[in-house]
Amino acid sequence: MLVKVFGSAVFGIEATTITVEVNIDKGIGYHLVGLPDKAVSESSYRISAALNNNSYKLPGKKIIINMAPADIRKEGASYDLTLAVGILAASHQIKSENINDYIIMGELSLDGSLQPIRGVLPMAIKAREEGFKHFILPKENAKEAAIVNDLEVLGVDNILEVINHFNGDVKIEPTIVDTRAEFYKNIDFPEFDFSDVKGQESIKRCMEIAAAGGHNIILIGPPGSGKTMLAKRLPSILPPMTLHEALETTKIHSVVGKTKNNGLLYARPFRSPHHTISNVALVGGGQYPRPGEISLSHNGVLFLDELPEFKREVLEVMRQPLEDRDVTISRAKFTVTYPCSFMLVASMNPSPSGFFNDPNSPMTSSPQEMQRYLSKISGPLLDRIDIHIEVTPVPFEKLSEERKGESSVEIRKRVSAAREIQSSRFKEFENTHYNAQMSVKQIREFCKLSSESLSLLKTAMEKLNLSARAYDRILKVSRTIADLAKADAISPDHIAEAIQYRSLDREGWLG
């Protein structure tokens, strides 16, 4: 008998429905075709043991299974349950009248229990799009799939529950999640707060501007000046994610299996990879591409601590994703694109010793050491960072103060107000939501300058020998400063403050 059951494969962050055709005929043998990888090919052993341990069996006949479309590679053990149900239906061990209404996915253990799988949210979205009514999957993934409306999600612990469900003996209770209610209930503030930071008022101001416009920022200062502490508190002043952003972010994390029981992600991601990271781990890729750190920080913050310690070629691969806000990975047979609209926050010491320009430190570095240290970061990459700010150590008087600084809640209110102005400004543009995303054409339209502002910017460009990209960055930052001040036009003061945040462009920064 021939039976068709349905599963799903994930490529990039989109899913494709896989039709599993099971035919049982006279003879002996188990034949699995349709470009399965090693993990899928080994499924017969897991399925056989799982059925035997639950008083069912593989039929002793010729079993031919085709996974269509046959030209798409099927990978991973998540098809175990799909194949097992197809075999049971084709051998009349379960009833299969309405089996075509189901997407079935899950990895089997030898005792018949189910292990969690990856990519559940894209699968559920695709299942709803293609008109499937039910989705059977491991219970640990059920909450994540239930984010999708108009699809009955049935979370199960073992294969016996699935068999009893199809035979009508026991009905599986669907998992129901009110996505909007859950989302707005769980919006919370991160554990780190700016009120813990003593002094550093100018750096907090920079962080506020960066958060308000989504700008990339680099902090330069000696060890112990608070660079990492400040960076970790940046997510606490970013506006809460919208439901659309949360769904998009959850899809990416789902593909790498980082959601588990959590369902929807509510907080903006904060990723801080170690400086030994490879370029594939940073931007994504591999033989069967997976999202990298830049995609996992989509709609959030990517923090690169001690930037010059990263390999130069690793940093260089970020240049294009920083501009385009997505990364395309091409292989011989397919191409996948991952979104990566993130805020880059980097920190670095000003010299190998870390105490360049510090009059109180006896440690110095030679010009050659300085040049070698700073040459690890290319000019084009620094150009793509909007704000460069020097962080100085906090004096004892400030550290010992009892008075707390301004809280993240207060700063977030101002940031959110500035973001609302930007949302209104860019409402007609599909891919632009805040100032850092402006194209050159949009900069010309929304960053018009008075003659006085233009003259000031011209002088700065000539004296600091700035590039055309740095010119655009200054205009974007000045537009954000104006938005925070609720000003319609960019004034000379806004331009002057934005120029001040280009420390690494200044001649003589090396002394």
C-alpha positions as CSV (number, residue, x, y, z in Angstrom):
1,M,0.0,0.0,0.0
2,L,1.2,3.5,-0.8
3,V,0.8,6.3,1.9
4,K,1.8,9.9,1.8
5,V,2.8,11.8,5.0
6,F,4.2,15.3,5.3
7,G,7.3,16.8,7.0
8,S,9.2,20.0,6.6
9,A,12.8,21.1,5.8
10,V,14.4,24.4,6.7
11,F,16.7,26.4,4.4
12,G,17.9,29.7,5.7
13,I,15.0,30.8,7.8
14,E,12.3,29.6,5.5
15,A,10.7,26.1,5.4
16,T,9.8,23.8,2.5
17,T,7.2,21.0,2.8
18,I,8.6,17.5,2.3
19,T,6.3,14.7,1.0
20,V,7.3,11.3,2.4
21,E,5.9,8.5,0.2
22,V,5.9,5.1,1.8
23,N,5.2,2.0,-0.4
24,I,5.1,-1.5,1.1
25,D,5.2,-4.4,-1.3
26,K,6.2,-8.1,-1.6
27,G,9.8,-8.8,-0.9
28,I,12.4,-7.9,1.7
29,G,14.4,-4.7,2.2
30,Y,14.4,-1.1,3.4
31,H,15.1,1.5,0.7
32,L,15.2,5.2,1.5
33,V,15.6,7.6,-1.4
34,G,15.3,11.4,-2.0
35,L,18.8,12.7,-1.1
36,P,18.9,11.8,2.6
37,D,22.0,12.5,4.7
38,K,23.7,10.0,7.0
39,A,21.4,10.9,10.0
40,V,18.2,10.4,7.9
41,S,19.6,7.1,6.4
42,E,20.2,5.8,9.9
43,S,16.6,6.4,10.9
44,S,15.6,2.8,10.2
45,Y,17.5,1.6,13.3
46,R,15.9,4.1,15.6
47,I,12.4,3.5,14.1
48,S,12.8,-0.3,14.4
49,A,13.9,-0.1,18.1
50,A,11.3,2.5,19.0
51,L,8.4,0.4,17.5
52,N,9.7,-2.9,19.0
53,N,9.9,-1.3,22.5
54,N,6.2,-0.1,22.1
55,S,4.8,-3.5,20.9
56,Y,4.7,-2.5,17.2
57,K,7.1,-3.6,14.5
58,L,8.6,-2.9,11.1
59,P,6.8,-5.0,8.5
60,G,9.0,-7.8,7.2
61,K,8.4,-6.8,3.6
62,K,10.0,-4.5,0.9
63,I,9.7,-0.9,2.2
64,I,10.5,1.9,-0.3
65,I,10.4,5.5,1.0
66,N,10.8,8.5,-1.2
67,M,11.3,12.0,0.2
68,A,10.2,14.5,-2.3
69,P,11.3,16.9,-3.7
70,A,14.1,14.5,-4.4
71,D,16.7,17.2,-5.4
72,I,16.6,18.9,-1.9
73,R,19.0,17.4,0.6
74,K,17.2,16.2,3.8
75,E,19.4,16.4,6.9
76,G,19.1,15.6,10.6
77,A,17.1,13.1,12.6
78,S,13.9,15.2,12.8
79,Y,12.3,13.0,10.1
80,D,12.2,9.9,12.3
81,L,8.6,10.4,13.4
82,T,7.4,11.3,9.9
83,L,9.0,8.1,8.5
84,A,7.7,5.9,11.4
85,V,4.1,7.2,11.0
86,G,4.3,6.6,7.2
87,I,5.4,3.0,7.7
88,L,2.7,2.3,10.3
89,A,0.0,3.8,8.1
90,A,1.2,1.9,5.0
91,S,1.3,-1.4,7.0
92,H,-2.3,-0.8,8.4
93,Q,-1.0,-0.6,12.0
94,I,-2.7,2.9,12.4
95,K,-5.6,4.5,10.6
96,S,-4.7,7.0,7.9
97,E,-8.0,8.6,6.8
98,N,-7.0,12.2,7.6
99,I,-3.2,11.9,7.8
100,N,-2.8,14.4,4.9
101,D,-4.0,17.2,7.2
102,Y,-0.9,16.8,9.4
103,I,2.7,18.0,9.4
104,I,4.7,15.4,11.5
105,M,8.2,16.0,12.8
106,G,10.3,14.6,15.6
107,E,13.5,12.7,16.5
108,L,13.0,9.3,18.0
109,S,14.9,7.7,20.9
110,L,15.2,3.9,21.0
111,D,12.5,3.7,23.7
112,G,10.0,5.7,21.5
113,S,10.4,9.0,23.3
114,L,10.9,12.2,21.3
115,Q,13.8,14.6,21.3
116,P,13.4,18.3,20.5
117,I,14.2,19.5,17.0
118,R,15.3,22.8,15.3
119,G,13.5,25.2,13.0
120,V,10.0,24.6,14.4
121,L,8.7,28.2,14.0
122,P,9.5,28.4,10.2
123,M,7.9,25.0,9.8
124,A,4.8,26.0,11.6
125,I,4.5,29.2,9.5
126,K,4.9,27.2,6.3
127,A,2.3,24.6,7.4
128,R,-0.3,27.3,8.0
129,E,0.5,28.9,4.6
130,E,0.0,25.6,2.8
131,G,-3.3,24.9,4.5
132,F,-2.3,22.1,6.9
133,K,-4.6,21.8,10.0
134,H,-2.4,20.1,12.5
135,F,1.3,19.9,13.5
136,I,2.6,16.9,15.5
137,L,6.0,17.5,17.1
138,P,7.9,17.0,20.4
139,K,6.3,18.6,23.4
140,E,9.5,20.7,24.1
141,N,8.9,22.5,20.9
142,A,5.1,22.9,21.1
143,K,5.1,26.3,22.7
144,E,7.3,27.7,20.0
145,A,5.1,26.3,17.2
146,A,1.9,27.5,19.0
147,I,3.0,31.1,18.4
148,V,1.5,30.6,14.9
149,N,-2.3,31.1,14.8
150,D,-4.8,29.0,12.9
151,L,-2.7,25.8,13.3
152,E,-3.5,23.1,15.9
153,V,-0.2,22.2,17.6
154,L,0.0,18.8,19.2
155,G,3.0,18.3,21.4
156,V,3.8,14.6,22.2
157,D,6.3,12.9,24.5
158,N,6.5,9.5,22.7
159,I,5.4,7.7,19.5
160,L,2.7,5.7,21.4
161,E,0.7,9.0,21.9
162,V,0.8,9.5,18.1
163,I,-0.3,6.0,17.4
164,N,-3.2,6.2,19.9
165,H,-4.2,9.6,18.5
166,F,-4.5,8.3,14.9
167,N,-6.3,5.1,16.1
168,G,-8.8,7.3,18.0
169,D,-8.0,5.8,21.4
170,V,-6.6,9.0,23.0
171,K,-6.8,12.6,21.7
172,I,-3.7,14.7,22.2
173,E,-4.5,18.0,23.9
174,P,-3.5,21.0,21.6
175,T,-1.0,23.5,22.9
176,I,-2.5,27.0,22.9
177,V,-0.6,30.2,23.2
178,D,-2.1,33.7,23.1
179,T,0.8,35.2,21.3
180,R,0.0,38.9,21.8
181,A,-1.0,38.5,25.5
182,E,2.2,36.4,26.2
183,F,4.3,38.9,24.3
184,Y,3.1,42.1,26.1
185,K,3.1,40.3,29.5
186,N,6.7,39.2,29.2
187,I,8.2,42.5,28.0
188,D,10.7,43.2,30.8
189,F,13.8,45.2,31.5
190,P,17.2,43.5,31.5
191,E,19.1,42.9,34.7
192,F,21.7,45.5,34.0
193,D,20.8,49.2,34.6
194,F,22.6,52.5,33.8
195,S,21.9,53.7,37.4
196,D,24.7,51.4,38.5
197,V,27.2,53.4,36.4
198,K,29.2,56.0,38.4
199,G,30.2,59.1,36.4
200,Q,30.8,58.6,32.6
201,E,28.0,61.1,31.7
202,S,29.4,61.9,28.3
203,I,29.6,58.1,27.5
204,K,26.0,57.6,28.7
205,R,25.0,60.4,26.3
206,C,26.8,58.6,23.5
207,M,25.0,55.4,24.3
208,E,21.7,57.2,24.3
209,I,22.4,58.6,20.9
210,A,23.5,55.2,19.6
211,A,20.4,53.5,20.9
212,A,18.0,56.3,19.6
213,G,19.3,56.0,16.0
214,G,20.5,52.4,16.0
215,H,24.1,53.6,15.4
216,N,27.2,51.5,15.6
217,I,29.6,52.6,18.4
218,I,33.2,51.9,19.4
219,L,34.5,52.6,23.0
220,I,38.2,53.4,23.3
221,G,39.8,53.4,26.8
222,P,42.3,51.8,29.2
223,P,41.5,48.6,31.1
224,G,39.0,49.1,33.9
225,S,37.5,52.3,32.6
226,G,34.1,50.6,32.3
227,K,33.8,49.8,28.5
228,T,32.3,46.3,29.0
229,M,30.0,47.4,31.8
230,L,28.6,50.2,29.6
231,A,28.1,47.9,26.6
232,K,26.2,45.3,28.6
233,R,23.8,48.0,29.7
234,L,23.0,49.2,26.2
235,P,20.1,46.7,25.6
236,S,18.4,48.1,28.8
237,I,17.8,51.5,27.0
238,L,16.7,50.1,23.6
239,P,13.0,50.3,22.8
240,P,11.1,47.0,23.5
241,M,10.9,44.7,20.4
242,T,7.7,44.9,18.4
243,L,5.8,41.6,17.9
244,H,7.0,41.5,14.2
245,E,10.7,41.9,15.4
246,A,10.2,39.3,18.0
247,L,8.8,36.8,15.5
248,E,11.7,37.5,13.0
249,T,14.3,37.1,15.8
250,T,12.7,33.9,17.1
251,K,12.8,32.4,13.6
252,I,16.6,32.8,13.4
253,H,17.1,31.4,16.9
254,S,14.7,28.5,16.1
255,V,16.9,27.4,13.1
256,V,19.9,26.9,15.4
257,G,17.8,25.3,18.2
258,K,18.2,28.1,20.8
259,T,14.5,28.5,21.7
260,K,13.5,25.2,23.3
261,N,10.7,25.7,25.9
262,N,10.8,29.5,25.7
263,G,8.5,30.1,22.7
264,L,8.7,33.7,21.6
265,L,11.9,35.7,22.4
266,Y,10.9,38.8,24.2
267,A,14.2,40.6,24.9
268,R,16.5,42.0,22.3
269,P,19.5,39.6,21.7
270,F,22.9,40.6,23.2
271,R,25.7,38.5,21.7
272,S,29.3,38.7,22.8
273,P,31.5,36.2,20.9
274,H,35.0,35.5,22.0
275,H,37.8,37.0,19.9
276,T,39.0,33.5,18.7
277,I,35.8,33.2,16.6
278,S,36.1,32.1,13.0
279,N,34.6,34.1,10.1
280,V,32.1,31.3,9.4
281,A,30.9,31.4,13.0
282,L,30.6,35.1,12.9
283,V,28.7,35.6,9.6
284,G,27.2,32.2,9.1
285,G,27.9,29.4,6.7
286,G,29.4,25.9,6.8
287,Q,28.7,22.9,4.5
288,Y,25.0,23.2,5.4
289,P,24.7,26.9,6.2
290,R,23.6,28.0,9.7
291,P,23.2,31.6,10.9
292,G,26.2,33.2,12.5
293,E,26.6,35.6,15.4
294,I,25.6,38.6,13.3
295,S,22.3,37.0,12.5
296,L,21.7,35.8,16.0
297,S,22.1,39.4,17.1
298,H,19.4,40.6,14.6
299,N,17.3,43.3,16.1
300,G,19.7,43.4,19.0
301,V,23.3,44.1,19.9
302,L,26.6,42.5,18.8
303,F,29.4,43.3,21.3
304,L,33.0,42.7,20.1
305,D,35.2,43.2,23.2
306,E,38.9,44.0,22.5
307,L,38.3,44.5,18.8
308,P,42.0,44.4,17.7
309,E,42.3,40.9,19.2
310,F,39.9,39.6,16.6
311,K,41.6,38.2,13.4
312,R,41.6,40.9,10.7
313,E,39.9,38.6,8.1
314,V,37.1,37.9,10.6
315,L,36.4,41.6,11.0
316,E,36.6,42.3,7.2
317,V,33.8,39.8,6.5
318,M,31.5,42.0,8.5
319,R,31.9,45.0,6.2
320,Q,29.2,44.1,3.6
321,P,26.6,42.8,6.2
322,L,27.0,46.1,8.2
323,E,26.0,48.0,5.1
324,D,23.3,45.7,3.6
325,R,21.9,44.4,6.9
326,D,21.6,40.9,5.5
327,V,24.2,38.2,4.5
328,T,23.9,35.9,1.6
329,I,25.7,32.5,1.7
330,S,26.0,30.7,-1.7
331,R,26.7,27.1,-2.3
332,A,26.8,25.1,-5.6
333,K,23.2,24.0,-5.4
334,F,21.5,26.7,-3.3
335,T,21.7,30.1,-1.8
336,V,20.4,31.2,1.6
337,T,20.0,34.8,3.0
338,Y,19.9,35.6,6.7
339,P,18.9,39.0,8.0
340,C,21.4,40.7,10.3
341,S,20.2,44.2,11.2
342,F,22.2,44.6,14.4
343,M,23.9,47.4,16.4
344,L,27.6,46.9,16.5
345,V,29.2,47.8,19.8
346,A,33.0,47.4,19.9
347,S,35.5,48.2,22.6
348,M,39.3,48.4,22.4
349,N,42.3,49.6,24.4
350,P,44.1,52.6,22.8
351,S,47.4,50.8,22.7
352,P,48.9,47.3,23.4
353,S,49.7,48.3,27.0
354,G,46.2,49.8,27.3
355,F,47.5,53.1,28.8
356,F,48.2,55.3,25.8
357,N,47.9,59.0,26.7
358,D,47.5,58.2,30.4
359,P,49.9,60.5,32.3
360,N,49.7,58.4,35.5
361,S,50.9,55.2,33.9
362,P,54.6,54.4,33.4
363,M,53.7,51.8,30.7
364,T,54.1,53.1,27.1
365,S,54.1,51.6,23.7
366,S,56.4,52.5,20.8
367,P,55.0,54.1,17.6
368,Q,55.7,50.8,15.8
369,E,53.8,48.8,18.4
370,M,50.9,51.3,18.2
371,Q,50.8,51.2,14.4
372,R,50.8,47.3,14.4
373,Y,48.1,47.2,17.0
374,L,45.8,49.7,15.3
375,S,46.4,48.3,11.8
376,K,44.4,45.2,12.8
377,I,41.3,47.3,12.3
378,S,40.9,48.6,8.7
379,G,39.8,52.1,7.8
380,P,36.7,50.9,5.9
381,L,35.5,49.0,9.0
382,L,36.0,52.1,11.2
383,D,34.2,54.2,8.6
384,R,31.1,52.0,9.1
385,I,31.1,52.7,12.9
386,D,29.1,55.9,13.4
387,I,30.3,56.9,16.9
388,H,33.9,56.7,18.2
389,I,34.2,57.8,21.8
390,E,37.1,57.8,24.3
391,V,36.4,56.4,27.8
392,T,38.5,57.7,30.6
393,P,38.8,56.0,34.1
394,V,36.4,57.1,36.7
395,P,38.0,59.1,39.6
396,F,37.7,57.8,43.1
397,E,35.4,60.7,44.1
398,K,32.8,59.6,41.6
399,L,33.2,55.9,42.4
400,S,32.5,56.5,46.1
401,E,29.4,58.7,45.6
402,E,26.3,57.3,47.2
403,R,24.0,59.1,44.6
404,K,22.7,56.8,41.9
405,G,22.9,57.8,38.2
406,E,19.9,58.2,35.9
407,S,18.1,54.9,35.4
408,S,17.7,52.9,32.2
409,V,13.9,53.4,32.4
410,E,14.3,57.2,32.1
411,I,16.8,57.0,29.3
412,R,14.7,54.5,27.5
413,K,11.7,56.9,27.5
414,R,13.8,59.5,25.6
415,V,15.1,56.9,23.2
416,S,11.6,55.5,22.5
417,A,10.3,59.0,21.8
418,A,13.1,59.6,19.3
419,R,12.5,56.2,17.7
420,E,8.8,57.1,17.3
421,I,9.7,60.3,15.4
422,Q,11.9,58.2,13.1
423,S,9.1,55.6,12.6
424,S,6.8,58.3,11.5
425,R,9.4,59.8,9.2
426,F,10.2,56.5,7.5
427,K,6.7,55.0,7.5
428,E,6.6,55.0,3.6
429,F,9.9,53.1,3.4
430,E,9.7,49.3,3.8
431,N,13.3,48.6,5.0
432,T,14.1,51.8,6.9
433,H,12.9,52.2,10.5
434,Y,15.6,54.3,12.2
435,N,18.3,56.8,11.2
436,A,21.2,54.4,10.9
437,Q,19.4,52.5,8.1
438,M,19.0,55.6,5.9
439,S,20.2,55.3,2.3
440,V,22.2,58.1,0.6
441,K,19.0,59.3,-1.1
442,Q,17.2,59.5,2.3
443,I,20.1,61.3,3.9
444,R,19.9,64.0,1.2
445,E,16.1,64.3,1.8
446,F,16.0,64.2,5.7
447,C,19.3,65.7,6.7
448,K,19.2,69.1,5.0
449,L,21.7,71.6,6.5
450,S,21.6,75.4,6.9
451,S,24.6,77.4,5.4
452,E,26.1,77.7,8.8
453,S,25.9,74.0,9.5
454,L,27.3,73.2,6.1
455,S,30.2,75.6,6.6
456,L,31.0,73.9,10.0
457,L,30.9,70.4,8.4
458,K,33.0,71.5,5.5
459,T,35.8,72.8,7.8
460,A,35.7,69.5,9.8
461,M,35.9,67.4,6.7
462,E,38.9,69.3,5.4
463,K,40.7,69.4,8.8
464,L,40.1,65.8,9.7
465,N,40.4,64.5,6.2
466,L,37.1,62.5,6.5
467,S,35.8,60.1,3.8
468,A,32.5,60.4,2.0
469,R,31.1,57.6,4.2
470,A,32.2,59.4,7.4
471,Y,30.4,62.5,6.0
472,D,27.2,60.4,5.7
473,R,27.7,59.0,9.2
474,I,28.0,62.5,10.7
475,L,24.8,63.5,9.1
476,K,22.9,60.4,10.4
477,V,24.2,61.0,13.9
478,S,23.3,64.7,13.8
479,R,19.8,63.8,12.7
480,T,19.5,61.5,15.7
481,I,20.8,64.2,18.1
482,A,18.1,66.5,16.6
483,D,15.4,63.9,17.1
484,L,16.4,63.5,20.8
485,A,16.1,67.3,21.1
486,K,12.7,67.0,19.2
487,A,14.1,69.5,16.7
488,D,12.8,69.5,13.1
489,A,16.0,71.0,11.6
490,I,19.6,70.0,12.2
491,S,21.4,72.9,13.9
492,P,25.2,73.7,14.0
493,D,25.2,72.4,17.6
494,H,23.9,69.0,16.5
495,I,26.6,68.9,13.7
496,A,29.3,69.9,16.2
497,E,28.3,67.2,18.7
498,A,28.3,64.5,15.9
499,I,31.8,65.6,14.6
500,Q,33.0,65.3,18.2
501,Y,32.1,61.6,18.1
502,R,34.7,60.7,15.3
503,S,37.7,60.3,17.6
504,L,39.6,57.9,15.4
505,D,39.3,60.1,12.4
506,R,41.3,62.9,14.0
507,E,44.9,63.4,12.9
508,G,47.2,63.3,15.8
509,W,45.1,60.7,17.7
510,L,48.4,58.7,17.9
511,G,50.0,61.6,19.7
